[in-house]
Amino acid sequence: MTDDGPTPYPTPHPTASPFMTEAAFRSLHAELLRRAPTGAEHRHGALAHLTPERVVAAAAEVRLGRTVSLAAPIETQPGPDDPQPAVYRLTAPTGPESGTPGVHFALDRFAMNVHGDAHSHLDALCHVVFDGELHGGVPESRLAAGGARRITLDLVRDGIVGPGVLLDVPRLRAVSWLEPGDFVTVEELAAAEEAQGVRIGPGDLLLVRVGHRRRRRETGAWDAAHARAGLHPACMRLLAERQVALLGSDGNNDTAPSPVAGVPFPVHVLALHALGMHLLDYLDLDELAHACAELGRWRFLCTVAPLRLPGATGSPVNPIAVL
């Protein structure tokens, strides 16, 4: 990877078309629906692949006891990718209390939109509506009526802990970041595995770095809702085959503009709606990538602890990698 600025990458996939027809997308969606966990496991979605045995094995990946936050700082100032930022204010001590004898408390208040294009958050399985239905065929109307509780944030109220794997695509390409509108292919995921000496498998919490955070820090924020790097939707077939439990990225996971005609956020639809796979959006994976490269290993214990927000569609989150 170069450290002196972005390296041009004008034709990342000379043999691959970035576009997918809606018909091809719907065929892939139907295929992944068939691959999703069924029966008693269905209520857990892709987390059914994260068995207790795999959690115990993930704990064995800890060698240094070093922790790394995977979340970006929450911002309170508006920007091109964050027109409605979080609201934070100190509510106490009040003016009359300042400097007076006795005990006083510092208090504050905080409010934010759960989903957006700037802060790190977890998407619950009820976040995406496709053709009038939520994951598992739950009618959209049941969400407002409180009848979709089993696929809301309540499903992960005890947290998600398991084997984390980082695939660093800018490192693979020897660039600082992927430019907005670019996408990661299935072939690149396989090439990153080979280059990093790691293989994603059942129960893994897969994190794919596209360099979004580094680009934002070095060039400034931009309207990521309309232009961002992400995964090509065809990548989701590989994740289903490997029985990945969760997908996260330092971007939105989806490329913008969408490579699927007539379907915005195709990766969100395939992950959340078809596979029942929770998503982590807009993480900060730069420090973790540096640490993994330094240590020469790309596996770690990963913990994700969402807030206890009953019935919610997602949560701000601060995932932790333990190396």
N, C-alpha and C positions, 0 to 999 in steps of 0.2 A: 504494500500500500504506500502511496506517496504521501508525504506530510507537508508538501509545499503548495497545496491547493488542488483543486479538482483536475483530473485528467480527462480529456475529451473521450467520449465513448459513443460515437455517432451511430454505429450500426451494431448493437450488442448481439443481435440474433439474425444474421443474414439469411438463415434458412428457415426461420420461424415467423409466421405471421402473427402479429399481436392481436388480431381480431378473431372472434368466435361468433358464429351466428347464434341467434336466440334458439334456434332449433337444436343446434349442437349443445348449447348450454343446458337446455331442458333435458336432453338425453343424458348428459353427465349428472344432472341433478337427480334424475330417476335412478341412475346407477348407484349413486352414493346413498340414496334412501335405502336401497336394498342392502348396502354394506353396514348401515348403522346398527348398533346393538339393538336386540329385540328382546321380547319377553320381560322377565323381571328386571333385567339389566337396563331396559329401555329408559326407565325414569332417571337414570344417572347420565344418559347421553354417552359421549365418548369417554367420560370419566370412569365408565365401567372397565376400561382397559387399565386403569390405575389401581391395581389390586394392593391389599396390605403388604403382600410379599414384595412387590415392586417398590413400595415406599420404604420398607426396611432395607432393601438392597441399595436404594438411593442414599440412605444415611451413611452407607459405607464409602460413598464417594467423598465424604468430608475428610480432608487430610490436614488442612492448616487451621481450620476454625475461623477463616477470614470471611467476613460478610461484605456483600456489595449490594447497594440499593439499585434497583432497576427502574426506578420512577424518576420522572423529571420534576423539578420544583414546580409547585402550583403557582400560577401567575395571577396577579390582581390588576394588571394594566391591559387595556384592550390592544389588539394587534390584528394584522391581516388574517391570521388563522384563529383568532380568539376574540371575536367581537363582543362577546358577553363573558368576560373573565370572572373568576371567583371574586366574591366580596368578603373582605376581612376587615374587622375593626376591633380595636381595644375598647372594651366597655367599662372597665374598672382597673385601677382605682379612679374615682371621679375627682374633679378638681378640689372640692372641699376636703377630701380625704388625704390629699397629697401632703406629706410632711407632718402629719398629725400623729400623736402618740397612739399606741395600741396596735392591734392586728388588722390588717387589710389584705385583700386578695386581688391579684391581677387576673382579670377575666377578659375573654374575647368571644367574638361571634363570627361564624364562618358559613358561607352559602355558595353553592356552585351548581352548574349544570353537570350532570353525570357524564353525558356523552359530548364530544366535541373534537376539535382537531389540534388541541394543544397539550392537554394534560393526560397523564397516564390513567387508564381505567380498564375495568373488566366488563365485558358484555355478557349478560345473562342469556340463557337460551330463548327467552321470550322477547328479545330485543328486535328480532327481524320478523316481519310479516311478509309472506310471499303467497300470492294468489288467495288472499283472505284468510290464510292459516298461519299459525305459529308452529314451532317444532312439534313433531308428533301428531300432526293433524288437529291440533287444538284450534277451534274457531277463534278468530281475532276478538270477537265480542266477549269472550270469556275473560280476557285480561282485565278489562275495565270493571267487570262484574266480580272480580276476585276469584274466578274459577280456574285460573291458570297457575295457581300457587306452586305446583310441583315443578314448574320450569322457570320460575322467577329466581331472584338472587337467593331465596331461601334454600335452594338446592345445594349451595356451597357455603352455607352459614358456618360450617366447621372448618372452612379453609381448604386450600388445595396444596398438598405437599407431595413432592415426587421428584423423579429424576429429570433435571433440566439439561437441555442440549442447545448450544448456540451454534448456528451456521452463519458465518460472516461473509456475505456476498461481495461487498467492496474489497475485502482482503483477497478474495478469490480473483477478482478482476484487476487487482492492483490499482485501485482508484480510491479516492477519498469518500465518495458517496455515489449512489445512483441518482441520476437526474430525475426530476419530476416527470411523470409520464412513462418512465422506463419500468420494466417488469422483470421479475425473477422467473426463470423457467424450471421445469422439472429436471432438465439436464444439469442446470447449475446447482440445484440442491444436491444432486448425486456427485457432482464434481467437488463441491464444498466438503461433502462427507469424506471423499477420498483425500483431498488436500489436507484436511484437519485430522485424519485418522480416527474418525468417529462414524457411527451409524445410528440413525434414529430407529427406534423400535417401539414395541407395545408399551403403553403407559407413559411415554415420554412427554414432557412439557417442552415443546419445540419453540425456540426463539430464533427468528430470522432477522438479521441486521441488514438494513439497506442504506444506512448512513444518514437518515433523515435528521436526526438530532445534531450531528456534526455540521451538516449543511446549514441548518437553521442558526446555529451558533456563529458560524463563520461568514455567512452571507446575509443573515437577517431573516425574519419571518416572512412568509408569503401566503397566499391564499391556497392552502393545502387542500381545501375542499374541491378545488377544480384542477389541481395539478400535484401529483405525488407519485412516488415509486411504491411498488407493492409486489405481491405475488400474482403470477398469471393463474387464472382459475383452474387450469389443467393440473396445477401442483396438488390440488386437493385429492386427486385420485391416489397419488403416492402416499399422502398422509393417511388416507383411509386404509390402503393396503398394509401400511406399517402399524396401524392401530395407535396412532398418536392420540394422546388424551387432551391436549390443549395446544393452541397456536398463539404466539405473540410476536410482535414486531415493534421496532422503533418508529414505524409509520402506522398507517391505518390497516395494514395487511392487504388492502385493496389498492390497485392502481387507479389513478384518475388522470385523464378520462377513462371510463370503463372500456375494457377491450371487448365487451359483449354488447352488441347492438340491442338497445331496448331494455337492458337490465343493469341498473346501477348497483354497485357493491356486490358483484358476483361471488367473491370469496366469502363475504359475510353470509350470503344466502346458502352457499354450499356447506360452510362450516356450522353455523348456528342452526339453520333451518333443516338441512338434510342430515348432517352427521351428528347433531347435538354436541358440537365441539365449542367450548367456551373460547372466547378471544380476548387477548390483551392488546389494547391499542396504545400507540404513542408512548412506548417505554423509552428509557434511555439506556442503551446497551453499550455505549462507548467504553465506560470504565470496565465493564465485564469483559468486553472483547480484548482490551489491553491486558487484563489480568490473565485471561485464558491463553493468549498468545505468549505471554511471559512464562507461564507455567507449562505450556505445551500440552494442555488438556482442555477439552471443551465440554466435559460433563461435570455436573455439580448437583448438589441438593438445592431445590428451588421451593420457596414457600410463597404462597399467595393468600393474603388475609383480607377479604373484602369486609366492608362495614356490615353490621346487622341492620339492614334496611328491608323489613318484611314486604314482600310483593314487588320489589324494585326490579327494573330492567337492567341494572348494572350498578357499579360502585367505583368511586375513586380508589386507587389501590397503590401500595408500595411493596411490590414483590422484592424478595431478598434471595440472592444467590449465596450459598454457603460453600466455600471452596476448601 
